[in-house]
Amino acid sequence: MAALLQKWGIADKVKLAAVPTGVPVGEVVARGDADIGFQQISELLPVKGIDYLGPLPPDIQEVTVFAAAVHKAAGPTDAARALLKFMTAPEAVSVIRKAGMEPG
């Protein structure tokens, strides 16, 4: 991200902070330790004290794809398969989007 801000010519106008693993970027911004933060939308939306501005443009966007699987030796898998069916049903689309993600 720092390189991108440098390329845009605004690196000297933005306060950047390295965020340790496991620390939500939005919390760093909310504390005032950074002016702007970049993280998955679903990680930013629940943070109080920040304004979510929107996704990055598609040409610089990083997309995280989630997948699910059941181990072949897991034993009874009915509950896991039911959860996966529920999560991929058309009725789940609005909930997924509300959480800041896009259904696959």
N, C-alpha and C positions, 0 to 999 in steps of 0.2 A: 504494500500500500504506500509506503514511503517513496518508493521509486515512481509510482504513478503520480503522486502529488508533486514530486520534483519535475516530472515530465510535463505536467500541466502548468508549472511555474508558480505554484501556490504553497510550496513547502514551507517557506518562511512566514506564511500567514496563518498556519495551522499548528497548534500545539499537539504533538504526538506523544503517546506513552506506550511503552512496551507492556503488554498485559500478560501476567503469568498464566500458565495453563490452568484451566478450571475457574478462572475469575471472569464473570460475565463482563463483556466490553461495555454494555450499557451502564453498569454500576460505576465503572471508571468515569464515564462521561457524566453521570448524574452527580458524582462527587465533585466534579469540576477539574479532575486531573487530566482531562483531554477535552478538546473542543468538539470532536466528532469521532464516531466509532463505526467500525464495519464488522458485522457478524451476521449470522443467519437471522432472517426476519423473525422466525419463531423464538429466537433467543432475545431479541430486542423488544418485542411487543409487550411482554409482561413487566418490563422495568419501569418503575415510577420515577419521575423526574427528568425524563428525556422526551424528545419529540422524534418519532419515527418519520423520516423524510421520504422513504420509498426505496425501491430496489436500485441497484446500479444498472447502468445501461447494459444491454445484452452483450455487447462486444467485450466488456471487461467483467461480466458476471461470472462468478464461480458457482456452479450448481452442485449440491450434495444430493445424491440419490440414496434413498434408504430401501432396503430389501428385507424380506423375512424368510426364514427357513425353519424347518423342524428336523432335528437330528434323527437319522434313520433308526437309531436304537433308543429313542426317547420313551418308548412304552406307549401308553395310551396318548393319542394326539388329538382326540376329538375337540377338546377345549382350545388348543392352539389353532387348529384349523377353523374353528368357529370364529375365533378372534380375527384371524386373517380375512375370512369371508366378510365379517362385519366391517373391518377397516377398508376393504376395497369395494364395498357396496356403493351405489350411486347416492344413497342417503348420507353417507359419510363426507361427501364432497364439501358441503358448506362448513362443517365442523373443521375439516382439514384446512380449508382456506382461511377461516377465522383465526386459526392458530398460526397463520403466516406461512403455510406450506402449500404446495401445489400437488394435487393428486396425480398419480401416474397413469 
